[in-house]
């Protein structure tokens, strides 16, 4: 059976990757440290092979001791019309 192509909001994906990088910088961690500690590979996400799942984002949040709301708060996406 052929697998359905996953829908992807490229703008959202870019914001998630940017936020992960921001958190690394805020906490003085390299992307390699994040990968070693959580298994989340930001470079792999950037390549477009995988869209970050809620589980992946939750893993990042747990590592940095923040909530999902705090993860997304700075980006305000999608904006209200």
Secondary structure, DSSP 8 states (H G I E B T S, - for coil): ---------HHHHHHHHHHHHHHHHHTT--HHHHHHHH---HHHHHTTSS---HHHHHHHHHHHT--HHHHHHTT--S---
